[in-house]
Structures are given as structure tokens and as C-alpha cells.
Amino acid sequence: MNKILFIAGEPSGDHHGAPLVAAMKKRLPELDAFGVGGPEMEKAGLRLIHNITELSVIGLIEPIKNLPRLFKIRNDLLRHVETEKPDAIVFIDYPGFNIRLAKKTKKLFPEIPVIYFVSPQIWAWGHRRIHTIRRVVDLMLVLFPFEEDVYNKGGKWVVKDDTISIKEHHFFRKSGMKVKCVGHPLTAKLKSFQPDESFLSSNNIPSGKRIIGILPGSRDNEIIKILPVMLQSAEKLREKFDDLFFIISCARPGLKNLISEKINVAEISDFDNFYRIVPESMYDIAHNSEIILAASGTAALETALMHKPVLVLYKTNFVTFWVARALFSIPFINLANIIAGRRIVPEFIQHQMTPERIVPGAEKYLTDRDFYNETVENLKHVHDLIGHGDTGELAAEAIIKFLENLS
């Protein structure tokens, strides 16, 4: 095993790919890992032949405008496959480009194993891609355990009441593709988290209070649409409980003014005695909170994996919501619920995202200790399903074992 070609196409792929490259190099010091990546993968030992900045395009029009450049990069990568003859090709996420390139490489170089790390979300939308993937990928490394069922059973979600499962489906065409769950990279990140013992005192948060974390998201539109409802809900909870204190997460410096603007519009009385805005300390906020109000996204999954009961909020514009509803085949938006296969985390989506619905959900956690503890146990189970290992190490181990079995 001398050479492996890695192809990532955006910053998230670079972030996921770096631990994998590092783990491969640790196990195989003489390995020539080369391909497309960014600064993190290069630092981990990847020999760059293209940078992710050359592939990163977003929106609906940009990919079309950049087609000539993308074709040029694709053809250059194919030339590298022909001349350098890698022992395997590892595609990392970025399905729009990578699945097409995987098809081409499998057609031109059928003897070279195709490995895919971080599966396209065919379980959420675009399920038909499964047929192409099963045809051209030899080893699929997935982040979530239910994705193994998606590929092995091949069916779509069956929704019954508040539960979901994968329906068994028999493929007409056989596939030799192997599927392996290697867990989510967040698990290693969470495992390395060390709470700041001085967090409460350094942020002047009074003792003896029950803390509710408010995580309004990292995008401007999330702050605009979701934070006002979070603040309204917080104020209604203040009316019911006199021992609450709210910590608002400011995910990045550029959001501080927008958050302050929304707080000013809310006209909260005695704000400084009941609220604190804390920058870039989401894990410490979650660690010290009894419950969390979170915008749907990675932070909501992270807090769930910290075993904190979280109420998930989501709202977008009307057109986007209805397009997403038409495309997505599952009733949940929070990954903790999808992983569990049932609703264990309350979700408040679109028109349901109102204080009148959110406050009773939060109140139940604050008053019913048995319900609170049951939710914590459910979240621990979700964490166990994902695993507690290092995704990069597990992926490297799976790749090496797979390639050794081929020789």
C-alpha cells in the first residue's frame, strides 16, 4: 500500500479528512497521501495537487458558471489516477462532484478500489442516488448507525406515529459494496472537552440559579427568526420560575451586534440580572445548563450528545420550508431523533415555533424529574449508538483492513 488519492471539496471535507489522513500516515508512515484538500489535510500530511478553494462553489448558479473549471479539475484528477496509479481513492463528502468522479474512475479504472467517507444524505433526500453509489463504491464509511441499514436494506423510511424505521427492499442488481459505521467526529471533540471550572464566576453568573442555555445559531437569519421567540419563551418561563438564569451563546464575534439588537427590541426588564451573553463557549454553556433552547443544527446534536435535554427550534422562509418538506422523507430534523428512530427531543418547526408550545415543553423538564432523567438516559443511548471512539482512527482502521482483505 504505497499511494492513496484523497478528494475533499469543501471546508467540512477538509475538516473531516484531516484526522483520517493523519491516522493513515501514523499507521503507514511511508504512505504517499495526495489529492484535493485544504490547510487541515495538508498539515496532516496530504500532498496537495488541488486546493478545496478550486472546487468550493455554492448556490444554484455558481456551479453552472464554474462547470468548465470543475471539468478541468476532474480531468486532471483522472490523469493523476492514470499516471500515479493509487492503491485506492478516498472520496470525502461533496457528493455533487465526487459521485460523478467516482462513476468515471470506476469505469476507466475498475481495478482501483473506490472508498467513500461521509455518505451523501440519501436518507433525507435524493434516495435514488443509492443505486449509483452501490454500483461504483466498494467501501462506504458512514457516520451514523442507521445509514448502514439505509444501504444494506436499501429501503426508505417508514413513519409510524412518532417512530421511524428503514423498510426492507430487495435490489434487482447485486452489489459488493461494504458499509461500515465509524461514528461521528463530534464524539472525539466532546471527549476531549474539559469544562472551565471558572466559567460561571468569570462571566458573573450568580450561584444558586438553574441555568437555561440559549443557542440561537451561527447565521444571521437564525438570529433574526429564532432568537426573538427564544427570548419571548424565556420571559414566560421567568414568570413561572424565580430561580432561572439564561445564558445566550454568541457563536461568532460578528453576531454580537445583531443579538444585542434583538434583545433591545424585546425590551426585557432587568436584563443584566437574569441574562448573560457569552461568546464562543457553547460547550461550557451546555455543561452548566439544566436544559437548552437551540436552533436546529450541529449545536443541537452536540448538546444532545452532552446528554442535555434540548428543545430544538427551526424556522425559515415559506418557500424554502415547503421545498424541503417535499424533498425530505423523514418527519424529524434533529439527528438525535433520527438516530434513536423516535422522538426523544421536542422539535418546534415553522408555525409550531411559538412560546405557547415551547414553554410547556421546557416547563415539563423543569418540574418533572423522572421525565428529565428518562430523557437523559435516551440521549446517552443515542451517544452509545454513534460510539465514543475517534472517527479518523476508526475510518483509517476500516480502510486498511478492507484493502488488506483485497490483496
DOPA-477733 format. One record per residue (C-alpha): residue in one letter; x, y, z. Coordinates in steps of 0.1 Angstrom, whole numbers, plus 5000, padded with zeros to 4 digits. Example, Ala and Ser with C-alpha at 12.3 -4.5 7.8 and 13.67 -1.06 7.14 Angstrom:
<pts>
["A" [5123 4955 5078]]
["S" [5137 4989 5071]]
</pts>
This chain:
<pts>
["M" [5000 5000 5000]]
["N" [5020 5030 4987]]
["K" [4996 5056 4974]]
["I" [4961 5067 4982]]
["L" [4943 5096 4965]]
["F" [4920 5117 4988]]
["I" [4894 5140 4973]]
["A" [4876 5166 4995]]
["G" [4858 5195 4980]]
["E" [4849 5220 5008]]
["P" [4860 5231 5043]]
["S" [4839 5205 5061]]
["G" [4855 5178 5040]]
["D" [4889 5192 5048]]
["H" [4880 5191 5085]]
["H" [4867 5155 5084]]
["G" [4896 5144 5061]]
["A" [4925 5157 5082]]
["P" [4922 5132 5111]]
["L" [4917 5104 5086]]
["V" [4949 5114 5067]]
["A" [4968 5117 5100]]
["A" [4956 5083 5112]]
["M" [4966 5067 5079]]
["K" [5000 5082 5079]]
["K" [5005 5071 5115]]
["R" [4997 5035 5106]]
["L" [5016 5037 5072]]
["P" [5045 5061 5076]]
["E" [5056 5056 5040]]
["L" [5022 5062 5025]]
["D" [5020 5089 4998]]
["A" [4987 5105 5006]]
["F" [4979 5130 4978]]
["G" [4949 5148 4963]]
["V" [4924 5176 4969]]
["G" [4922 5191 5003]]
["G" [4927 5222 5024]]
["P" [4950 5235 5051]]
["E" [4940 5209 5076]]
["M" [4945 5180 5054]]
["E" [4978 5194 5041]]
["K" [4990 5199 5077]]
["A" [4980 5162 5084]]
["G" [5003 5151 5056]]
["L" [4984 5153 5023]]
["R" [5004 5162 4992]]
["L" [4981 5188 4976]]
["I" [4976 5186 4939]]
["H" [4945 5209 4941]]
["N" [4931 5230 4969]]
["I" [4895 5229 4980]]
["T" [4892 5266 4971]]
["E" [4892 5255 4935]]
["L" [4862 5232 4940]]
["S" [4841 5252 4965]]
["V" [4811 5266 4948]]
["I" [4777 5274 4964]]
["G" [4743 5283 4953]]
["L" [4723 5274 4922]]
["I" [4740 5295 4896]]
["E" [4777 5293 4907]]
["P" [4782 5256 4899]]
["I" [4769 5261 4864]]
["K" [4791 5291 4859]]
["N" [4821 5271 4871]]
["L" [4815 5240 4851]]
["P" [4845 5245 4828]]
["R" [4868 5248 4857]]
["L" [4853 5218 4875]]
["F" [4856 5197 4844]]
["K" [4893 5208 4840]]
["I" [4900 5197 4876]]
["R" [4881 5164 4871]]
["N" [4901 5156 4840]]
["D" [4934 5165 4858]]
["L" [4925 5142 4886]]
["L" [4918 5114 4862]]
["R" [4952 5120 4846]]
["H" [4968 5117 4881]]
["V" [4949 5084 4886]]
["E" [4963 5071 4853]]
["T" [4999 5082 4859]]
["E" [5003 5077 4897]]
["K" [4981 5045 4899]]
["P" [4969 5049 4936]]
["D" [4961 5018 4956]]
["A" [4927 5033 4964]]
["I" [4907 5065 4960]]
["V" [4890 5080 4991]]
["F" [4862 5104 4983]]
["I" [4852 5127 5012]]
["D" [4816 5140 5012]]
["Y" [4810 5166 4984]]
["P" [4786 5143 4965]]
["G" [4778 5166 4936]]
["F" [4813 5164 4923]]
["N" [4826 5132 4940]]
["I" [4798 5108 4929]]
["R" [4802 5118 4893]]
["L" [4840 5114 4895]]
["A" [4836 5080 4913]]
["K" [4815 5068 4883]]
["K" [4842 5079 4859]]
["T" [4871 5064 4878]]
["K" [4852 5031 4883]]
["K" [4845 5030 4845]]
["L" [4881 5038 4835]]
["F" [4900 5021 4863]]
["P" [4878 4993 4876]]
["E" [4907 4977 4894]]
["I" [4912 5006 4918]]
["P" [4890 5004 4950]]
["V" [4867 5033 4955]]
["I" [4861 5043 4991]]
["Y" [4836 5070 5002]]
["F" [4839 5087 5036]]
["V" [4809 5107 5049]]
["S" [4779 5094 5030]]
["P" [4756 5117 5010]]
["Q" [4724 5122 5029]]
["I" [4704 5099 5008]]
["W" [4683 5090 5039]]
["A" [4670 5126 5038]]
["W" [4666 5133 5001]]
["G" [4677 5121 4967]]
["H" [4673 5084 4977]]
["R" [4677 5073 4940]]
["R" [4714 5080 4943]]
["I" [4717 5048 4962]]
["H" [4717 5028 4930]]
["T" [4747 5047 4916]]
["I" [4766 5045 4949]]
["R" [4761 5008 4952]]
["R" [4774 5003 4917]]
["V" [4806 5024 4919]]
["V" [4816 5024 4956]]
["D" [4835 4995 4972]]
["L" [4836 5007 5008]]
["M" [4812 5032 5023]]
["L" [4822 5047 5056]]
["V" [4792 5063 5073]]
["L" [4788 5085 5104]]
["F" [4755 5072 5117]]
["P" [4745 5037 5125]]
["F" [4711 5040 5107]]
["E" [4730 5046 5075]]
["E" [4742 5010 5075]]
["D" [4705 5000 5073]]
["V" [4699 5025 5046]]
["Y" [4725 5009 5023]]
["N" [4721 4973 5034]]
["K" [4683 4972 5034]]
["G" [4680 4998 5007]]
["G" [4646 5009 5016]]
["K" [4632 5043 5026]]
["W" [4619 5055 5059]]
["V" [4586 5040 5072]]
["V" [4569 5065 5095]]
["K" [4545 5053 5122]]
["D" [4533 5077 5148]]
["D" [4564 5091 5163]]
["T" [4588 5064 5152]]
["I" [4608 5057 5120]]
["S" [4625 5027 5106]]
["I" [4640 5015 5073]]
["K" [4618 4993 5052]]
["E" [4635 4962 5038]]
["H" [4639 4964 5000]]
["H" [4654 4938 4977]]
["F" [4676 4952 4950]]
["F" [4674 4939 4914]]
["R" [4712 4944 4910]]
["K" [4736 4929 4934]]
["S" [4764 4950 4949]]
["G" [4797 4941 4966]]
["M" [4798 4974 4985]]
["K" [4807 4971 5021]]
["V" [4792 4996 5046]]
["K" [4808 5004 5079]]
["C" [4798 5030 5106]]
["V" [4828 5048 5120]]
["G" [4809 5072 5142]]
["H" [4807 5110 5141]]
["P" [4837 5133 5145]]
["L" [4819 5152 5172]]
["T" [4823 5123 5196]]
["A" [4861 5128 5198]]
["K" [4857 5165 5201]]
["L" [4832 5161 5230]]
["K" [4855 5135 5247]]
["S" [4884 5160 5247]]
["F" [4862 5188 5262]]
["Q" [4874 5200 5296]]
["P" [4849 5222 5314]]
["D" [4862 5256 5326]]
["E" [4857 5255 5363]]
["S" [4857 5293 5365]]
["F" [4831 5297 5337]]
["L" [4803 5309 5360]]
["S" [4823 5332 5381]]
["S" [4843 5347 5352]]
["N" [4810 5355 5335]]
["N" [4795 5369 5367]]
["I" [4767 5344 5367]]
["P" [4750 5342 5402]]
["S" [4752 5310 5422]]
["G" [4721 5291 5432]]
["K" [4703 5296 5398]]
["R" [4691 5270 5374]]
["I" [4706 5278 5341]]
["I" [4689 5276 5307]]
["G" [4712 5278 5277]]
["I" [4700 5297 5246]]
["L" [4718 5287 5214]]
["P" [4703 5308 5186]]
["G" [4726 5296 5159]]
["S" [4756 5309 5139]]
["R" [4738 5325 5109]]
["D" [4723 5360 5107]]
["N" [4689 5346 5096]]
["E" [4688 5322 5125]]
["I" [4693 5351 5150]]
["I" [4666 5372 5132]]
["K" [4640 5345 5130]]
["I" [4646 5323 5161]]
["L" [4662 5344 5188]]
["P" [4631 5366 5194]]
["V" [4609 5336 5200]]
["M" [4636 5322 5224]]
["L" [4635 5354 5243]]
["Q" [4598 5355 5245]]
["S" [4598 5319 5258]]
["A" [4625 5328 5283]]
["E" [4604 5357 5297]]
["K" [4573 5335 5300]]
["L" [4595 5309 5319]]
["R" [4607 5337 5342]]
["E" [4571 5344 5351]]
["K" [4567 5308 5363]]
["F" [4601 5302 5379]]
["D" [4621 5327 5400]]
["D" [4653 5307 5401]]
["L" [4662 5307 5364]]
["F" [4691 5324 5347]]
["F" [4696 5324 5309]]
["I" [4730 5323 5291]]
["I" [4728 5333 5254]]
["S" [4756 5319 5232]]
["C" [4772 5342 5207]]
["A" [4786 5317 5182]]
["R" [4809 5342 5165]]
["P" [4820 5378 5170]]
["G" [4801 5392 5140]]
["L" [4768 5382 5156]]
["K" [4771 5403 5188]]
["N" [4755 5435 5174]]
["L" [4726 5416 5158]]
["I" [4720 5397 5191]]
["S" [4721 5429 5210]]
["E" [4696 5445 5186]]
["K" [4671 5417 5190]]
["I" [4675 5419 5228]]
["N" [4668 5456 5227]]
["V" [4637 5451 5206]]
["A" [4625 5425 5231]]
["E" [4625 5452 5259]]
["I" [4634 5427 5286]]
["S" [4632 5442 5321]]
["D" [4662 5438 5344]]
["F" [4681 5420 5316]]
["D" [4715 5420 5334]]
["N" [4701 5402 5365]]
["F" [4687 5374 5345]]
["Y" [4707 5370 5313]]
["R" [4742 5369 5301]]
["I" [4756 5369 5265]]
["V" [4787 5347 5264]]
["P" [4809 5345 5232]]
["E" [4822 5312 5217]]
["S" [4818 5290 5248]]
["M" [4790 5267 5237]]
["Y" [4803 5236 5254]]
["D" [4807 5254 5287]]
["I" [4772 5269 5284]]
["A" [4757 5234 5277]]
["H" [4777 5218 5305]]
["N" [4764 5243 5331]]
["S" [4728 5243 5318]]
["E" [4699 5223 5330]]
["I" [4681 5225 5297]]
["I" [4689 5240 5263]]
["L" [4669 5260 5237]]
["A" [4688 5255 5204]]
["A" [4684 5264 5168]]
["S" [4683 5232 5147]]
["G" [4718 5223 5135]]
["T" [4751 5209 5148]]
["A" [4749 5226 5182]]
["A" [4716 5209 5188]]
["L" [4732 5175 5182]]
["E" [4762 5184 5203]]
["T" [4741 5193 5233]]
["A" [4721 5161 5229]]
["L" [4754 5142 5229]]
["M" [4763 5160 5261]]
["H" [4732 5144 5275]]
["K" [4714 5177 5280]]
["P" [4677 5179 5273]]
["V" [4673 5202 5244]]
["L" [4643 5218 5227]]
["V" [4650 5223 5190]]
["L" [4637 5254 5171]]
["Y" [4636 5259 5134]]
["K" [4621 5284 5111]]
["T" [4629 5295 5075]]
["N" [4611 5313 5047]]
["F" [4579 5298 5035]]
["V" [4592 5287 5000]]
["T" [4623 5270 5014]]
["F" [4603 5252 5041]]
["W" [4578 5238 5016]]
["V" [4605 5227 4991]]
["A" [4624 5210 5020]]
["R" [4592 5193 5031]]
["A" [4586 5180 4996]]
["L" [4621 5167 4993]]
["F" [4628 5152 5028]]
["S" [4614 5118 5036]]
["I" [4615 5119 5074]]
["P" [4594 5138 5100]]
["F" [4624 5148 5122]]
["I" [4650 5175 5117]]
["N" [4671 5167 5148]]
["L" [4697 5139 5144]]
["A" [4692 5127 5179]]
["N" [4656 5117 5170]]
["I" [4667 5102 5137]]
["I" [4694 5081 5153]]
["A" [4670 5070 5181]]
["G" [4643 5062 5155]]
["R" [4618 5080 5176]]
["R" [4610 5114 5191]]
["I" [4631 5119 5222]]
["V" [4639 5156 5216]]
["P" [4610 5180 5211]]
["E" [4611 5199 5178]]
["F" [4593 5232 5171]]
["I" [4592 5238 5134]]
["Q" [4579 5267 5114]]
["H" [4544 5276 5126]]
["Q" [4549 5254 5157]]
["M" [4577 5276 5169]]
["T" [4558 5297 5193]]
["P" [4562 5304 5231]]
["E" [4528 5289 5237]]
["R" [4542 5255 5225]]
["I" [4578 5258 5237]]
["V" [4572 5269 5273]]
["P" [4551 5239 5283]]
["G" [4579 5216 5269]]
["A" [4606 5234 5289]]
["E" [4583 5235 5320]]
["K" [4580 5197 5319]]
["Y" [4617 5193 5321]]
["L" [4620 5218 5349]]
["T" [4593 5202 5371]]
["D" [4592 5165 5362]]
["R" [4625 5150 5374]]
["D" [4615 5115 5362]]
["F" [4608 5128 5327]]
["Y" [4641 5147 5328]]
["N" [4661 5117 5338]]
["E" [4644 5095 5312]]
["T" [4654 5120 5285]]
["V" [4690 5120 5297]]
["E" [4691 5081 5295]]
["N" [4676 5083 5260]]
["L" [4703 5108 5250]]
["K" [4730 5086 5265]]
["H" [4717 5057 5243]]
["V" [4719 5079 5212]]
["H" [4755 5086 5222]]
["D" [4762 5049 5226]]
["L" [4747 5042 5191]]
["I" [4771 5067 5175]]
["G" [4800 5054 5195]]
["H" [4827 5071 5217]]
["G" [4857 5065 5195]]
["D" [4878 5087 5172]]
["T" [4862 5087 5138]]
["G" [4895 5093 5119]]
["E" [4912 5064 5137]]
["L" [4882 5041 5131]]
["A" [4880 5051 5094]]
["A" [4917 5045 5089]]
["E" [4915 5011 5105]]
["A" [4885 5002 5083]]
["I" [4902 5013 5051]]
["I" [4934 4994 5058]]
["K" [4916 4963 5068]]
["F" [4894 4965 5037]]
["L" [4924 4969 5014]]
["E" [4944 4941 5031]]
["N" [4915 4918 5025]]
["L" [4915 4926 4988]]
["S" [4952 4917 4984]]
</pts>
